[in-house]
Amino acid sequence: MTPDWPLTGRSEHLRTIEDTLKAGRDPVGTVLIGPPGVGKTRLAREAVAGAARRGALTHWAAGTPGARAVPLGAFATWAAPVDTGAAEALHRTRQALCRGAGRGGLVVGVDDAQLLDELSALLVQQLALEGAVGLVLTVRSGEPVPEAVSGLWQSGRLRRLDVPPLDLTECGQLLASVLGGPVDSVSAKRLWRLTEGNALFLRHLVEGERAAGGLYEAAETWRWKGVPMVTPTLVDLIAARMGELPDAVREIVDLLALGEPLDIRLLSRLVPPGAVDPVEAAEERGLVTVTQDEDGRLNARLAHPLYGEVRRAGLGTLRGRRLRGTLARALEPGSTVARAIQPPGTARADSSSGTYSWDEPTAPRLRRALLRLDSDLPPDPTLSLRSAQQAALLADMPLAERLARAALAAGGGFPAQLVIATAVAAQTRTGELAAELARLAGLARTDLEHVQAAVPQIMGLALIAEDAAAAHGALAATSARLRDPVAHRHLAAIRSYLGVLGATGDADALRDTDTAAGAEEPEPVLLAHLTRTIAHGIRGRGGQAREAAAKAREAMARSWQLGYLRTPLSLAEVAGEWLAGRTAEAVALAESYGEGDLNIPFGAELSHCVLGEAMLEQGRPGDAERLLRDAVGGLREHGNAGGFLQFSLVALARARALLGQAGPAGHTLAQAEAAHSPVFAVRDPELWVTRAWTAAAEGALSEAVRHARGGAELAAARGHFAYEVWALHCAVRLGDTSRATAERLAVLARDVEGPAAQGAARHAAALLADDGEALRAAALALAASGAPAAAADAHAQAASAFHRSGRTGSAGTESAAADRLATDCQGLRTPALLAWARPLPLTRREREIALLAAAGHSNQQIADRLTLSVRTVEGHLYRLCSKLGVTSRAELAHVLDPSGTSGSRP
């Protein structure tokens, strides 16, 4: 274990303590109060050490349970014998402590002051009242404190400073400092939740996980596998915190470790009665917390997540099986215990059995099934299968697979194997999928079962193997051998979804949805409306897209087999909103999905992908870059993860380009190009626009405009008019003053729903006219509609237009507006903003060549990139260097970008 961790997140606390230790101040010190493990002792020691560095004489004492029985035990090093009387002993001990103190004064630290014996507490009181000594005390919250000590902060003689656990931000900062690099946000949040910000627990957990390989570095980011390794050191630490457990309390704690939360009435009935209610005793010892739910029921949980981890790790096999069985039986609807705690008004008589039962909620059934798996009870294949399907409906595929394998082993047959194959496909485990699908096909008997078996096969080929031809081949082969109309509705739905993803013809895809959308089964309905959500969103029909998304979610609530498609649906919904220009709505939608997808395979990473792209379009490239970087790091471990690695890389490259990080943007774009798959061709316009912004960050402005137009042309050819608007507006922001662009946007503004098309058309018309007032008005409209990045560019272009017309005052006003928006957009660095920030006497072509030369490109490379001759490039360079008075590429780079950040490398 490393000797010390950095003191992160406590700088304000440390300044407060140091302020009270200054000579002549009242209060004369600080008492730090908080739960164990939050860093009180470390903070106090740091304050005392700081006093020593400033010339003070310092001493350190500590209260302990053993020393509490000894008079002046905490100060034994300086204590005088007490046989001469308490007063004399206190006087001589105080003299010993103060001996040697010079002009720097004396500072005394006392750890765990709640454990001080009576005379030690009186000594601390006297030192504080005399005012000649600076004091730093730590006290554990929730424990009795000697009155002589507590009176010091109650009277104001010492300043009380509560030390809370680290918050999430502080935890992330501490981890980054300790590990020497950033920790992905999902891992940081999981570690923070498990330790609840307790610095001591965090330290032991992190060091154990790092040693075991559970915490590892990948692509310059630290990630955690999420399954804690309970080390002996951590076990000892938690055991000491929990203390000795009486048998009944231990039973309560272990039952909660296996099945929390639990109704306190259920808990009380599972433990033999005694003189003291064991649940109450566990709560009084700080081991259990009790909360009231919306229905007024009291539920118990362990007071700290690590209590459960440690208790589960220490359970013997037989005892663990017995306790799980006890809980599973107690949670069974109709059991004696369940009837005793049944909520009023929900029971119904069952005349056939003479028992009572009620509709069992999802969570209790899943919990019972899990408990039963590893218990001493016999298998229940029906419960395992129903619970596996429920887990799949919630998109928790690892849990669904585990339960389905138990059901299969107990005779679950085709339905159980179907869950297994679906779960393996959803987790992108390509090496195992073929064998699982073969087993599934061998169990299928009816047309419906054959088509159900074909769903994971076709979706796996398309989304995981990224083999569109093989997927369509399997679809055609399945269609040829099946006759049942129900089966063909499934196949039509799959055909429509793959068609819209591959951009092979939206009209055909939408026709197929007409058949599928009318099905009774949820799977074809879900796929049909997911297809419509995508198609309408990219065509600029926002109202129809939202209507289709709502129907898709209704069907998804009934389809366990396709529950894992909730993220593609979320992506389609969110993309439709930001393409329409409703960026605030897009971010709100993405955030509402957020951590609800943590149980999906790589669900947090997928959520980050969706939210990051929405934030990017909202003008938050810094936030987007962090989220997308985390998403890429996690998704790399799962192949292309159903296309989401490609999507994340494309958006990450765009974020970096918009931040002016040319090198990292180009590097990331190359990775996105390598991950590109024709299966997901529907999003190709995003790749073209990202190429445009990356080229712009590198200084190749004419190339950037060509890429943006290329994306627009592709979108137009497919009828994806929302994408066309987005790509053409990118060209306008990059300085495209062509009449064709402005006229096309004017046409699109009449047909494409949402503020994006209106804003882009207004911006293009103003730029074409070189009209500063119109550009100012366009910028204000863009900002009001939720497009601050585009608004910043329009303000910068307005400033240039005003400057050209000699209106320097208006140019300055627009420049200030552009700067404000660029700052709000987290350091946005686009060509329009940079051109105005560094106004130089260069033509557009000269500036482009200058930027490429400053970035280190040779004359030949510049010529090739801009399709010019080397002689033409040389001529431009000679003239622009003469204009700027520079003689080298290094001087040129400094003139263009004094900060030297635009060409930063990965």
DAVENPE-V999760 format. One record per backbone hydrogen bond with DSSP energy under -0.5 kcal/mol. NH is the residue of the N-H (numbers start at 1). CO is the residue of the C=O. E is the energy in kcal/mol with one decimal. If there is no record, write none. Layout:
# DAVENPE-V999760
nh,co,e
NH,CO,E
NH,CO,E
This chain:
# DAVENPE-V999760
nh,co,e
8,6,-1.5
14,10,-2.6
15,11,-2.2
16,12,-2.1
17,13,-2.3
18,14,-2.6
19,15,-2.0
20,16,-1.5
21,17,-1.0
22,19,-1.0
25,22,-1.6
27,157,-0.5
28,157,-2.2
30,135,-2.1
31,159,-2.9
32,30,-0.5
32,137,-3.7
33,31,-0.6
33,161,-2.0
34,139,-1.7
38,35,-1.2
43,39,-2.3
44,40,-2.8
45,41,-2.8
46,42,-2.2
47,43,-2.0
48,44,-2.5
49,45,-2.8
50,46,-2.2
51,47,-1.8
52,48,-2.0
53,49,-2.1
54,50,-1.2
55,52,-1.7
56,51,-2.4
57,105,-3.0
59,107,-1.9
61,109,-2.9
62,74,-0.7
63,111,-3.1
68,64,-1.3
69,66,-1.1
70,67,-1.8
73,70,-2.3
75,72,-0.9
76,73,-1.3
78,75,-1.5
79,75,-1.4
80,89,-0.5
84,81,-0.6
85,82,-1.8
89,85,-2.3
90,86,-2.7
91,87,-2.3
92,88,-2.6
93,89,-2.3
94,90,-2.3
95,91,-2.0
96,92,-2.1
97,93,-2.2
98,94,-1.9
99,95,-1.2
101,98,-2.1
105,102,-1.7
106,132,-0.6
107,57,-2.7
108,134,-3.0
109,59,-2.7
110,136,-2.6
111,61,-2.7
113,138,-3.2
115,112,-2.1
116,113,-1.4
121,117,-2.5
122,118,-2.1
123,119,-2.3
124,120,-2.2
125,121,-2.2
126,122,-2.6
127,123,-2.5
128,124,-2.1
129,125,-2.6
130,126,-2.3
131,127,-1.1
133,127,-0.7
134,106,-2.9
135,28,-1.7
136,108,-2.1
137,30,-2.7
138,110,-2.2
139,32,-3.0
141,34,-1.7
143,140,-1.1
149,146,-1.3
150,146,-2.5
151,147,-2.2
152,149,-1.6
153,149,-0.7
153,150,-0.5
154,150,-1.8
155,151,-2.0
157,152,-1.6
158,152,-2.0
159,29,-2.7
161,31,-2.6
163,33,-3.0
164,162,-0.7
166,197,-2.6
171,167,-2.7
172,168,-2.4
173,169,-2.3
174,170,-2.5
175,171,-2.5
176,172,-2.3
177,173,-2.1
178,174,-2.5
179,175,-2.8
180,176,-1.3
181,176,-1.0
184,222,-2.7
188,184,-2.5
189,185,-2.2
190,186,-2.3
191,187,-2.6
192,188,-2.3
193,189,-2.5
194,190,-2.4
195,191,-2.0
196,192,-1.6
197,192,-1.0
198,195,-1.7
199,197,-0.7
200,37,-2.6
202,198,-2.8
203,199,-2.2
204,200,-2.1
205,201,-2.7
206,202,-2.9
207,203,-2.4
208,204,-2.0
209,205,-2.8
210,206,-2.6
211,207,-1.8
212,208,-1.9
213,209,-0.8
213,210,-0.5
214,209,-1.6
215,209,-1.6
216,214,-0.6
216,223,-2.5
218,221,-3.2
221,218,-1.2
222,182,-3.0
223,216,-3.1
225,214,-2.2
228,226,-0.6
230,228,-0.7
231,229,-1.2
235,231,-2.6
236,232,-2.6
237,233,-2.2
238,234,-2.7
239,235,-2.8
240,236,-2.3
241,237,-1.7
242,238,-2.5
243,239,-2.5
246,244,-0.6
250,246,-3.0
251,247,-2.1
252,248,-1.9
253,249,-2.7
254,250,-2.5
255,251,-2.4
256,252,-2.2
257,253,-2.1
258,254,-1.3
259,255,-1.6
260,256,-2.2
261,300,-0.6
262,300,-1.7
264,298,-2.2
267,263,-2.4
268,264,-2.5
269,265,-1.6
270,266,-1.0
270,267,-1.1
271,267,-0.7
271,268,-0.6
281,277,-2.4
282,278,-2.5
283,279,-2.1
284,280,-2.4
285,281,-1.6
286,283,-1.6
287,282,-2.3
288,282,-1.0
289,301,-2.8
291,299,-2.5
293,297,-2.7
296,293,-1.9
299,291,-3.1
299,297,-0.5
300,262,-2.9
301,289,-2.4
303,287,-2.7
306,194,-0.5
307,304,-1.4
308,304,-0.8
309,305,-1.4
310,306,-2.5
311,307,-2.6
312,308,-2.6
313,309,-2.0
314,310,-1.5
315,311,-0.6
315,312,-0.8
320,316,-2.7
321,317,-2.2
322,318,-2.3
323,319,-2.7
324,320,-2.3
325,321,-2.1
326,322,-2.4
327,323,-2.4
328,324,-2.7
329,325,-2.4
330,326,-2.1
331,327,-2.2
332,328,-0.5
332,329,-0.9
335,332,-2.4
339,335,-2.8
340,336,-1.5
341,337,-1.3
342,339,-0.7
346,343,-1.3
348,357,-1.3
350,355,-1.7
351,349,-0.6
353,350,-0.9
354,350,-2.7
355,350,-0.6
357,348,-1.4
365,361,-1.4
366,362,-2.4
367,363,-2.6
368,364,-2.7
369,365,-2.5
370,366,-2.4
371,367,-2.6
372,368,-2.6
373,369,-1.5
374,370,-1.0
375,372,-1.6
376,321,-1.3
384,380,-2.5
385,381,-2.6
386,382,-2.6
387,383,-2.3
388,384,-2.3
389,385,-2.5
390,386,-2.0
391,387,-2.6
392,388,-2.2
393,389,-2.1
394,390,-1.6
395,392,-1.4
396,391,-2.7
397,395,-1.4
400,396,-2.3
401,397,-2.6
402,398,-2.0
403,399,-2.4
404,400,-2.4
405,401,-2.4
406,402,-1.5
407,403,-2.1
408,404,-2.7
409,405,-2.3
410,406,-1.2
411,408,-1.9
412,407,-2.2
415,412,-0.5
416,412,-0.8
417,413,-2.2
418,414,-2.5
419,415,-1.5
420,416,-2.0
421,417,-2.8
422,418,-2.3
423,419,-2.6
424,420,-2.6
425,421,-2.3
426,422,-2.5
427,423,-1.6
428,425,-1.7
429,424,-2.0
430,428,-1.4
432,429,-1.3
433,429,-1.1
434,430,-0.7
436,432,-1.8
437,433,-2.7
438,434,-2.1
439,435,-2.0
440,436,-2.0
441,437,-2.7
442,438,-1.9
443,439,-0.9
443,440,-0.9
444,440,-1.0
450,446,-2.4
451,447,-2.4
452,448,-2.4
453,449,-2.3
454,450,-1.4
455,451,-1.4
456,452,-0.8
457,453,-0.9
458,454,-3.2
459,455,-2.7
460,456,-1.9
461,457,-2.3
462,458,-2.2
463,459,-3.1
464,459,-0.6
464,460,-1.6
465,460,-2.6
467,461,-3.1
468,466,-0.7
471,467,-2.2
472,468,-2.6
473,469,-2.2
474,470,-2.6
475,471,-2.1
476,472,-2.4
477,473,-2.5
478,474,-2.2
479,475,-2.3
480,476,-2.0
481,477,-1.1
482,478,-0.8
482,479,-0.5
488,484,-1.7
489,485,-1.7
490,486,-1.6
491,487,-2.0
492,488,-2.4
493,489,-1.9
494,490,-2.2
495,491,-2.6
496,492,-2.2
497,493,-2.1
498,494,-2.7
499,495,-2.1
500,496,-2.2
501,497,-2.1
502,498,-2.3
503,500,-0.5
504,499,-2.1
509,505,-2.0
510,506,-3.0
511,507,-1.9
512,508,-2.1
513,509,-1.3
514,510,-0.8
514,511,-0.9
515,511,-0.8
515,512,-0.5
516,512,-1.7
517,513,-3.0
518,514,-0.5
518,515,-0.7
519,516,-1.9
525,521,-1.0
526,522,-2.9
527,523,-2.5
528,524,-2.3
529,525,-2.3
530,526,-2.4
531,527,-2.4
532,528,-2.0
533,529,-2.3
534,530,-2.2
535,531,-2.8
536,532,-2.8
537,533,-1.7
538,534,-2.2
539,535,-1.2
540,536,-0.6
540,537,-0.8
541,536,-3.1
542,540,-0.7
545,541,-2.1
546,542,-2.4
547,543,-1.9
548,544,-2.4
549,545,-2.3
550,546,-2.0
551,547,-1.7
552,548,-2.4
553,549,-2.2
554,550,-1.7
555,551,-2.1
556,552,-2.4
557,553,-1.6
558,555,-1.7
559,555,-0.6
559,556,-0.9
560,558,-0.7
563,560,-0.9
565,562,-2.0
566,563,-1.4
567,564,-0.7
569,565,-2.1
570,566,-2.4
571,567,-3.0
572,568,-2.3
573,569,-2.6
574,570,-2.9
575,571,-2.8
576,572,-2.1
577,573,-1.6
578,574,-2.3
579,575,-2.5
580,576,-1.3
581,578,-0.7
582,577,-2.5
583,581,-1.4
586,582,-1.9
587,583,-2.5
588,584,-2.4
589,585,-2.5
590,586,-2.4
591,587,-2.7
592,588,-1.9
593,589,-1.2
594,590,-2.3
596,593,-2.0
597,594,-1.5
598,595,-1.8
600,597,-1.1
603,600,-2.8
606,602,-2.0
607,603,-2.6
608,604,-2.2
609,605,-2.0
610,606,-2.2
611,607,-2.8
612,608,-2.9
613,609,-1.9
614,610,-1.7
615,611,-2.7
616,612,-2.1
617,613,-1.8
618,614,-1.1
619,616,-1.2
620,615,-2.2
621,825,-0.5
624,620,-2.5
625,621,-2.6
626,622,-1.8
627,623,-2.1
628,624,-3.0
629,625,-2.1
630,626,-1.9
631,627,-2.4
632,628,-2.7
633,629,-2.2
634,630,-2.0
635,631,-2.8
636,632,-1.9
637,634,-1.1
638,635,-2.2
638,639,-0.5
639,636,-0.9
641,638,-1.6
644,641,-1.5
645,640,-2.3
647,643,-2.2
648,644,-2.6
649,645,-2.6
650,646,-2.4
651,647,-2.3
652,648,-2.6
653,649,-2.6
654,650,-1.9
655,651,-2.4
656,652,-2.5
657,653,-2.2
658,654,-2.5
659,655,-1.3
660,657,-1.7
661,656,-2.8
662,660,-1.6
662,902,-2.0
663,904,-1.5
664,904,-0.8
665,661,-2.5
666,662,-2.6
667,663,-2.4
668,664,-2.5
669,665,-2.6
670,666,-2.0
671,667,-1.4
672,668,-2.3
673,669,-2.7
674,670,-1.8
675,671,-1.6
676,672,-0.5
676,673,-0.9
680,677,-1.4
681,678,-1.5
682,501,-2.9
683,680,-1.7
684,681,-2.3
686,683,-1.3
687,683,-0.9
687,684,-0.6
688,684,-1.9
689,685,-2.4
690,686,-2.1
691,687,-2.3
692,688,-1.9
693,689,-2.4
694,690,-2.4
695,691,-2.6
696,692,-2.3
697,693,-2.2
698,694,-1.4
699,695,-0.6
699,696,-1.1
700,695,-2.2
701,699,-1.7
704,700,-2.1
705,701,-2.4
706,702,-1.9
707,703,-2.3
708,704,-2.2
709,705,-2.5
710,706,-2.5
711,707,-2.3
712,708,-1.9
713,709,-2.8
714,710,-2.2
715,711,-2.2
716,712,-2.7
717,713,-2.3
718,714,-1.2
719,715,-0.8
719,716,-0.8
720,715,-2.8
721,719,-1.4
722,538,-1.8
723,538,-1.0
724,720,-1.7
725,721,-2.4
726,722,-2.0
727,723,-2.7
728,724,-2.7
729,725,-2.4
730,726,-1.6
731,727,-1.8
732,728,-2.1
733,729,-2.6
734,730,-1.5
735,732,-1.9
736,731,-2.5
737,735,-0.7
742,738,-1.6
743,739,-2.8
744,740,-2.4
745,741,-2.2
746,742,-1.8
747,743,-1.7
748,744,-2.5
749,745,-2.2
750,747,-1.3
751,747,-0.5
751,748,-1.3
752,748,-2.9
753,540,-2.4
756,580,-2.5
758,754,-0.8
759,755,-2.7
760,756,-2.5
761,757,-2.3
762,758,-2.1
763,759,-2.2
764,760,-2.7
765,761,-2.3
766,762,-1.9
767,763,-2.2
768,764,-2.5
769,765,-1.8
770,766,-0.5
770,767,-0.9
771,766,-2.0
772,770,-0.7
775,771,-2.5
776,772,-2.5
777,773,-2.4
778,774,-2.4
779,775,-2.5
780,776,-2.2
781,777,-2.1
782,778,-2.5
783,779,-2.5
784,780,-2.2
785,781,-1.5
786,783,-1.1
787,782,-2.5
791,787,-2.1
792,788,-2.3
793,789,-1.8
794,790,-2.3
795,791,-2.5
796,792,-2.3
797,793,-2.7
798,794,-2.2
799,795,-2.4
800,796,-1.9
801,797,-2.3
802,798,-2.8
803,799,-2.3
804,800,-2.4
805,801,-1.5
806,803,-1.3
807,802,-2.6
808,806,-1.3
811,807,-2.1
812,808,-2.3
813,809,-2.0
814,810,-2.5
815,811,-2.4
816,812,-2.2
817,813,-1.9
818,814,-2.5
819,815,-2.4
820,816,-2.4
821,817,-2.2
822,818,-2.5
823,819,-2.3
824,820,-2.5
825,821,-2.0
826,823,-1.6
827,822,-1.5
828,822,-1.4
829,658,-3.4
834,830,-2.7
835,831,-2.7
836,832,-1.5
837,833,-2.4
838,834,-2.1
839,836,-0.8
842,840,-2.6
847,843,-2.7
848,844,-2.1
849,845,-2.3
850,846,-2.7
851,847,-2.5
852,848,-2.0
853,849,-2.6
854,850,-2.7
855,851,-1.5
856,853,-1.6
857,852,-2.0
862,858,-2.4
863,859,-2.5
864,860,-2.6
865,861,-2.3
866,862,-2.3
867,863,-0.7
868,863,-2.3
873,869,-2.0
874,870,-2.7
875,871,-2.2
876,872,-2.3
877,873,-2.7
878,874,-2.3
879,875,-2.2
880,876,-2.9
881,877,-2.3
882,878,-1.7
883,879,-2.2
884,880,-2.2
885,881,-1.5
886,881,-1.7
892,888,-2.1
893,889,-2.7
894,890,-1.8
895,891,-2.2
896,892,-2.3
897,893,-2.2
900,897,-1.5
904,901,-1.7
